[in-house]
Amino acid sequence: MGVDDHREFLLAALRAARIRAQLMEAELTTIGVSLKAGMISSQMAMQWVHDEGLMSLVSVMSEQVQIVEQANAAIADGPK
C-alpha cells in the first residue's frame, strides 16, 4: 500500500466522519425542535439523546432534567 493509497483511505474516512457528524447534528436539531414545540418532554428528549448515543455531546445532568420537569408541572398546575 503506497502513500497515495493511505491518503485516499484517510480522505474516505474523513468524508465518512463528516457525514456521521452531519447526521448527529440533524438528530440533535430534531430533538431540540421537538422539545421547543412541546411535542416531547425534557425527559423524553434526554431519552432520545441517550438512545441515539449522543449523551457525550449534551452536558445536562438527569437531576437538572427532573428540576425542569417539576418546575414545568408546577407552572401547569397554576397557583394554589
Backbone torsions as a table, in degrees:
resi	resn	phi	psi	omega
1	MET	NA	120.0	-178.0
2	GLY	-86.3	178.7	-179.7
3	VAL	-60.8	-40.6	179.8
4	ASP	-63.8	-36.1	177.4
5	ASP	-64.5	-42.3	178.6
6	HIS	-64.1	-41.5	179.9
7	ARG	-63.5	-43.7	179.5
8	GLU	-64.4	-39.9	177.1
9	PHE	-62.9	-45.3	179.3
10	LEU	-63.6	-41.9	177.9
11	LEU	-61.3	-41.5	178.4
12	ALA	-65.6	-41.4	178.4
13	ALA	-63.9	-39.3	177.7
14	LEU	-66.2	-39.6	177.0
15	ARG	-63.4	-43.0	179.5
16	ALA	-64.3	-41.0	178.9
17	ALA	-64.3	-39.7	178.8
18	ARG	-63.1	-41.3	179.2
19	ILE	-66.4	-41.3	176.3
20	ARG	-61.2	-40.4	178.7
21	ALA	-64.9	-38.9	177.7
22	GLN	-65.4	-38.2	177.6
23	LEU	-65.7	-40.3	177.2
24	MET	-63.6	-42.6	178.6
25	GLU	-60.9	-44.1	179.5
26	ALA	-63.2	-40.6	179.6
27	GLU	-65.3	-45.4	178.9
28	LEU	-63.7	-38.0	177.6
29	THR	-64.1	-43.7	179.1
30	THR	-62.3	-42.3	178.2
31	ILE	-62.7	-46.3	-179.5
32	GLY	-62.5	-43.2	179.0
33	VAL	-64.6	-42.5	179.1
34	SER	-62.7	-41.6	179.0
35	LEU	-66.5	-45.9	-178.7
36	LYS	-62.5	-37.0	-178.8
37	ALA	-78.6	-5.4	180.0
38	GLY	79.0	16.1	-180.0
39	MET	-77.7	-23.8	179.2
40	ILE	-138.7	155.8	176.9
41	SER	-83.6	169.9	176.7
42	SER	-60.7	-40.4	179.7
43	GLN	-66.2	-39.2	177.4
44	MET	-64.5	-38.8	178.9
45	ALA	-63.2	-44.1	179.5
46	MET	-66.0	-36.8	177.1
47	GLN	-64.2	-41.5	178.6
48	TRP	-61.7	-46.6	177.9
49	VAL	-57.7	-44.6	179.5
50	HIS	-62.8	-47.3	-178.2
51	ASP	-60.4	-31.4	179.8
52	GLU	-85.6	-1.3	179.3
53	GLY	73.4	29.9	-174.8
54	LEU	-109.9	10.2	-176.4
55	MET	-58.8	-33.0	-178.7
56	SER	-65.8	-17.2	179.5
57	LEU	-92.9	-10.8	-176.1
58	VAL	-117.2	121.1	-177.0
59	SER	-102.4	68.5	176.1
60	VAL	-125.5	133.0	178.9
61	MET	-89.4	149.2	-178.8
62	SER	-60.4	-30.3	177.4
63	GLU	-63.5	-38.1	178.7
64	GLN	-65.5	-39.2	178.0
65	VAL	-62.7	-42.2	179.2
66	GLN	-63.4	-40.9	179.2
67	ILE	-62.2	-44.0	179.1
68	VAL	-63.8	-43.7	179.3
69	GLU	-61.5	-42.7	179.6
70	GLN	-65.6	-40.8	178.2
71	ALA	-64.0	-42.8	178.5
72	ASN	-62.7	-40.1	179.2
73	ALA	-65.3	-40.7	179.6
74	ALA	-65.5	-39.4	178.1
75	ILE	-65.6	-42.9	-179.6
76	ALA	-64.2	-35.5	179.1
77	ASP	-70.8	-26.0	-179.6
78	GLY	79.8	176.9	-179.4
79	PRO	-68.5	148.7	-179.3
80	LYS	-108.4	NA	NA
